[in-house]
């Protein structure tokens, strides 16, 4: 990795907090990133869009932004669009890729259209939350199955449904976070995640992490506040299996138009070891429990180096200007 002259990065805003359900996680991510950048000599400052108007970024002369926001109004293309209008480069994916990746249903549609493996699914929109609609979903997807909000992260509103009687409650919970409820085939097997750095042909996968959660329950508390989850990196998977996962993840990342960095979550079906893509995170967590830093560390990149590298790659969707008449 080339040495980065921090003076060329200018005044940097670390966007953290925000207004989504993932605000507490974002504050932890942002605090870690801010400390890391400062330790490397970057002129970095905390900026919470829930407490300050984004226009202040332009008024206060910020040269670029490190987006440590998660969820709505941070990871979904909205903040990215505002920064595009102000001409302030930012980390991570652009407007379209951020918006698509935030929507698990749209992500699946893109992946399926290109032949990538993802669990079978059904969408229950706001007009189809009633019991008569939800009860028939297991007939198509089997049991158990997963019910989750279409646009949410950190396992908020996610339920593993074991029987028909559990569908109504699961749909009700998911709909509190999003009117579109995704019902997904349950894949029994190993849970893994794989980060990606770069863009287009230069995108590369980092080492795969295998997640060992108590009774397979990798929920919000286990993700961020408990220490009883095992993370295997190196994953311990056969080399050919790890390479195949990395290949699929990079392809999935490129198809969505992601750039900068991202992290794909997958399940490996126990019966035949086939990997299935679950989702793509375009603004992954950077807390002490987060997975991208763990994988990067195994690849030889410290937390501080990772933060500095991502910041150095901050950019805009386009630098083209409209010709004058």
C-alpha positions as CSV (number, residue, x, y, z in Angstrom):
1,X,0.0,0.0,0.0
2,X,1.4,3.4,-1.0
3,X,2.2,5.9,1.8
4,X,-0.5,8.5,2.2
5,X,0.4,12.2,2.8
6,X,-2.2,13.2,5.3
7,X,-1.8,16.8,4.5
8,X,-3.4,16.2,1.1
9,X,-6.5,14.9,2.7
10,X,-7.5,18.3,4.1
11,X,-10.2,18.9,6.8
12,X,-12.1,15.7,7.3
13,X,-15.6,15.2,8.8
14,X,-16.4,11.8,10.3
15,X,-20.1,11.4,9.8
16,X,-21.5,9.5,12.7
17,X,-24.7,9.0,14.7
18,X,-27.5,10.0,12.4
19,X,-31.2,9.3,12.8
20,X,-31.6,5.5,12.0
21,X,-32.2,2.7,14.3
22,X,-28.5,2.0,14.1
23,X,-27.5,5.3,15.6
24,X,-25.8,3.7,18.7
25,X,-23.7,1.5,16.5
26,X,-22.8,4.4,14.2
27,X,-21.6,6.5,17.2
28,X,-19.3,3.6,18.2
29,X,-18.0,3.2,14.7
30,X,-17.5,6.9,14.3
31,X,-15.6,7.2,17.6
32,X,-13.2,4.5,16.5
33,X,-12.6,6.0,13.1
34,X,-12.1,9.5,14.5
35,X,-9.5,8.3,17.0
36,X,-7.7,6.3,14.3
37,X,-7.6,9.2,11.8
38,X,-6.4,11.6,14.5
39,X,-3.7,9.2,15.6
40,X,-2.4,9.3,12.0
41,X,-2.3,13.1,12.0
42,X,-5.5,13.7,10.0
43,X,-7.4,16.9,10.7
44,X,-10.5,15.0,11.5
45,X,-13.7,16.1,13.3
46,X,-16.9,14.4,14.5
47,X,-20.1,15.5,12.6
48,X,-23.5,14.2,13.6
49,X,-26.2,14.8,10.8
50,X,-28.9,14.3,13.4
51,X,-27.7,17.4,15.3
52,X,-26.2,19.6,12.6
53,X,-27.3,20.6,9.1
54,X,-25.2,19.0,6.4
55,X,-24.8,22.4,4.8
56,X,-22.4,23.2,7.6
57,X,-19.9,20.8,6.0
58,X,-19.6,23.2,3.1
59,X,-19.6,26.3,5.2
60,X,-16.9,25.0,7.5
61,X,-14.6,24.0,4.7
62,X,-14.5,20.2,5.0
63,X,-12.6,18.7,2.1
64,X,-13.9,15.1,2.4
65,X,-16.1,12.9,4.6
66,X,-15.6,9.5,6.1
67,X,-19.1,8.0,6.3
68,X,-19.5,6.0,9.5
69,X,-23.3,6.2,9.4
70,X,-25.3,3.0,9.2
71,X,-28.9,2.4,7.9
72,X,-31.3,5.0,6.7
73,X,-30.2,8.5,5.9
74,X,-26.6,7.4,5.9
75,X,-26.1,4.2,4.1
76,X,-29.0,4.4,1.6
77,X,-27.8,7.0,-0.9
78,X,-29.4,10.1,0.7
79,X,-26.3,11.5,2.4
80,X,-24.3,10.5,-0.6
81,X,-26.6,12.5,-2.8
82,X,-26.3,15.6,-0.5
83,X,-22.5,15.3,-0.6
84,X,-22.6,15.0,-4.4
85,X,-24.6,18.3,-4.7
86,X,-22.0,20.0,-2.4
87,X,-19.1,18.5,-4.3
88,X,-17.5,17.0,-1.1
89,X,-15.9,13.6,-1.8
90,X,-16.9,10.8,0.6
91,X,-15.9,7.2,1.4
92,X,-17.8,4.2,0.2
93,X,-20.3,3.6,-2.6
94,X,-22.1,6.2,-4.6
95,X,-25.8,7.1,-4.6
96,X,-27.2,4.3,-6.8
97,X,-25.1,1.5,-5.3
98,X,-25.9,2.6,-1.8
99,X,-29.6,2.8,-2.5
100,X,-29.8,-0.6,-4.1
101,X,-27.6,-2.4,-1.5
102,X,-29.7,-0.9,1.3
103,X,-32.8,-2.6,-0.2
104,X,-32.4,-6.3,0.3
105,X,-35.2,-7.0,-2.2
106,X,-33.7,-4.9,-5.0
107,X,-30.3,-6.4,-4.2
108,X,-31.7,-9.9,-4.7
109,X,-33.3,-8.9,-8.0
110,X,-30.0,-7.7,-9.3
111,X,-28.1,-10.8,-8.2
112,X,-30.8,-13.2,-9.4
113,X,-30.8,-11.5,-12.8
114,X,-27.1,-12.2,-13.1
115,X,-27.3,-15.7,-11.9
116,X,-25.8,-15.3,-8.4
117,X,-27.0,-17.6,-5.6
118,X,-29.3,-16.1,-2.9
119,X,-32.0,-17.8,-0.8
120,X,-35.5,-18.0,-2.2
121,X,-37.8,-15.2,-1.0
122,X,-41.2,-13.6,-1.0
123,X,-42.0,-9.9,-0.4
124,X,-44.9,-8.9,1.8
125,X,-45.6,-5.2,1.1
126,X,-47.8,-2.9,3.2
127,X,-51.0,-4.3,1.6
128,X,-50.1,-7.9,2.4
129,X,-49.2,-8.0,6.1
130,X,-52.5,-9.5,7.1
131,X,-52.5,-13.1,8.6
132,X,-54.1,-14.6,5.5
133,X,-51.2,-13.5,3.4
134,X,-48.4,-14.2,5.8
135,X,-49.6,-17.7,6.8
136,X,-49.2,-19.1,3.3
137,X,-45.5,-18.0,2.9
138,X,-44.2,-21.2,4.6
139,X,-46.0,-23.2,1.9
140,X,-43.6,-21.7,-0.7
141,X,-40.4,-21.3,1.3
142,X,-40.6,-24.1,3.9
143,X,-39.9,-23.9,7.6
144,X,-38.0,-22.6,9.4
145,X,-37.7,-19.3,7.5
146,X,-36.4,-15.8,8.1
147,X,-38.5,-12.7,8.3
148,X,-36.8,-9.3,8.2
149,X,-37.3,-5.7,7.2
150,X,-36.3,-5.1,3.5
151,X,-34.3,-1.9,4.4
152,X,-32.7,-2.3,7.8
153,X,-29.4,-3.5,9.3
154,X,-27.8,-4.9,12.5
155,X,-30.4,-7.6,12.7
156,X,-33.2,-5.2,13.8
157,X,-36.6,-6.7,13.3
158,X,-35.3,-10.1,12.2
159,X,-37.1,-13.3,13.3
160,X,-36.4,-17.0,12.6
161,X,-39.9,-18.5,12.2
162,X,-40.2,-22.1,13.2
163,X,-44.0,-22.6,12.6
164,X,-47.0,-21.2,10.9
165,X,-48.2,-19.6,14.1
166,X,-45.1,-17.5,14.4
167,X,-45.6,-15.7,11.0
168,X,-48.0,-13.0,12.1
169,X,-45.8,-11.8,15.0
170,X,-42.7,-11.9,12.9
171,X,-44.2,-9.8,10.1
172,X,-45.6,-7.3,12.7
173,X,-42.1,-6.9,14.2
174,X,-40.4,-6.4,10.8
175,X,-43.0,-4.0,9.6
176,X,-42.2,-1.7,12.6
177,X,-38.9,-1.0,10.8
178,X,-40.0,-1.1,7.2
179,X,-43.4,-1.4,5.3
180,X,-41.7,-4.0,3.0
181,X,-41.2,-7.3,4.8
182,X,-38.8,-9.8,3.3
183,X,-39.5,-13.5,3.9
184,X,-36.5,-15.6,3.1
185,X,-35.7,-19.3,2.9
186,X,-33.6,-20.5,5.9
187,X,-30.2,-21.9,4.9
188,X,-28.9,-24.3,7.4
189,X,-25.1,-24.2,7.6
190,X,-22.1,-22.0,8.2
191,X,-22.5,-18.2,8.5
192,X,-19.7,-16.3,6.9
193,X,-18.9,-12.7,5.9
194,X,-16.3,-11.4,3.4
195,X,-15.2,-7.7,3.0
196,X,-14.2,-6.1,-0.3
197,X,-11.9,-3.2,-1.0
198,X,-11.6,-1.2,-4.2
199,X,-13.7,-0.6,-7.3
200,X,-14.5,-2.4,-10.6
201,X,-11.6,-4.5,-11.9
202,X,-9.4,-3.5,-8.9
203,X,-11.9,-4.8,-6.3
204,X,-10.4,-7.5,-4.1
205,X,-11.8,-9.7,-1.4
206,X,-10.2,-9.8,2.0
207,X,-10.1,-13.0,4.1
208,X,-13.4,-14.7,4.9
209,X,-14.6,-14.7,8.5
210,X,-16.6,-17.7,9.8
211,X,-19.1,-16.6,12.5
212,X,-19.8,-19.0,15.4
213,X,-22.8,-17.6,17.3
214,X,-24.4,-19.3,20.4
215,X,-27.1,-21.5,18.9
216,X,-26.8,-19.7,15.7
217,X,-28.2,-16.5,17.2
218,X,-26.2,-13.7,15.7
219,X,-28.5,-10.9,16.8
220,X,-27.9,-7.2,17.7
221,X,-26.7,-7.9,21.3
222,X,-24.3,-10.6,20.1
223,X,-23.0,-8.5,17.3
224,X,-22.1,-5.5,19.4
225,X,-22.2,-6.0,23.1
226,X,-21.4,-9.6,24.0
227,X,-18.2,-11.6,23.8
228,X,-19.5,-15.1,23.4
229,X,-19.5,-15.1,19.5
230,X,-16.6,-16.8,17.9
231,X,-15.0,-15.3,14.8
232,X,-12.6,-17.5,12.8
233,X,-10.3,-15.6,10.5
234,X,-8.6,-17.4,8.9
235,X,-11.9,-19.1,8.4
236,X,-10.7,-22.7,8.5
237,X,-12.7,-23.4,5.4
238,X,-11.1,-25.5,2.6
239,X,-9.0,-23.2,0.4
240,X,-11.1,-23.9,-2.7
241,X,-14.2,-23.1,-0.7
242,X,-12.8,-19.8,0.5
243,X,-11.7,-18.8,-2.9
244,X,-15.1,-19.5,-4.4
245,X,-16.8,-17.4,-1.7
246,X,-14.4,-14.5,-2.4
247,X,-15.1,-14.8,-6.2
248,X,-18.8,-14.6,-5.7
249,X,-18.6,-11.7,-3.3
250,X,-16.4,-9.6,-5.6
251,X,-18.8,-10.3,-8.4
252,X,-21.8,-9.4,-6.3
253,X,-20.0,-6.2,-5.2
254,X,-19.2,-5.2,-8.8
255,X,-22.7,-5.9,-10.0
256,X,-24.2,-3.5,-7.5
257,X,-21.7,-0.9,-8.6
258,X,-20.1,-0.7,-5.1
259,X,-16.8,1.1,-4.6
260,X,-14.4,1.9,-1.8
261,X,-15.4,-0.9,0.5
262,X,-18.2,-3.2,1.5
263,X,-19.0,-6.5,3.2
264,X,-21.1,-9.3,2.0
265,X,-22.9,-11.7,4.4
266,X,-23.5,-15.3,3.2
267,X,-24.6,-18.7,4.4
268,X,-23.0,-22.0,3.3
269,X,-25.5,-24.7,3.0
270,X,-24.4,-27.7,5.0
271,X,-25.9,-30.3,2.7
272,X,-23.8,-29.4,-0.4
273,X,-21.5,-26.5,0.8
274,X,-23.2,-24.1,-1.7
275,X,-22.8,-20.5,-0.7
276,X,-25.8,-18.1,-0.7
277,X,-25.5,-14.3,-0.7
278,X,-27.7,-12.6,1.9
279,X,-26.9,-8.9,1.7
280,X,-24.2,-6.3,0.9
281,X,-23.2,-3.7,3.5
282,X,-21.9,-0.5,1.9
283,X,-21.0,1.2,5.2
284,X,-19.9,-1.7,7.5
285,X,-19.4,-1.3,11.2
286,X,-16.1,-0.2,12.5
287,X,-16.6,-0.9,16.2
288,X,-14.4,-3.1,18.4
289,X,-16.6,-6.1,17.5
290,X,-16.8,-5.3,13.8
291,X,-15.8,-7.7,11.1
292,X,-14.0,-5.7,8.4
293,X,-11.2,-4.6,10.7
294,X,-10.8,-8.2,11.9
295,X,-10.4,-9.4,8.3
296,X,-8.2,-6.5,7.3
297,X,-5.9,-7.3,10.3
298,X,-5.4,-10.8,9.0
299,X,-4.5,-9.4,5.6
300,X,-1.8,-7.3,7.3
301,X,-3.7,-4.0,7.6
302,X,-4.1,-2.4,11.0
303,X,-7.3,-0.6,12.0
304,X,-5.6,2.8,11.6
305,X,-4.2,1.8,8.2
306,X,-7.6,0.7,7.1
307,X,-9.3,3.9,8.1
308,X,-6.6,6.0,6.4
309,X,-6.8,3.9,3.2
310,X,-10.6,4.2,3.0
311,X,-10.4,8.0,3.5
312,X,-7.7,8.4,0.8
313,X,-10.1,6.7,-1.6
314,X,-13.0,9.2,-1.0
315,X,-14.5,10.4,-4.2
316,X,-17.7,11.5,-6.0
317,X,-19.9,9.6,-8.4
318,X,-18.7,11.8,-11.2
319,X,-16.4,14.8,-11.8
320,X,-17.9,15.6,-15.1
321,X,-19.4,19.1,-15.7
322,X,-22.3,20.1,-17.9
323,X,-20.9,22.0,-20.9
324,X,-22.0,25.6,-21.1
325,X,-24.5,26.5,-23.9
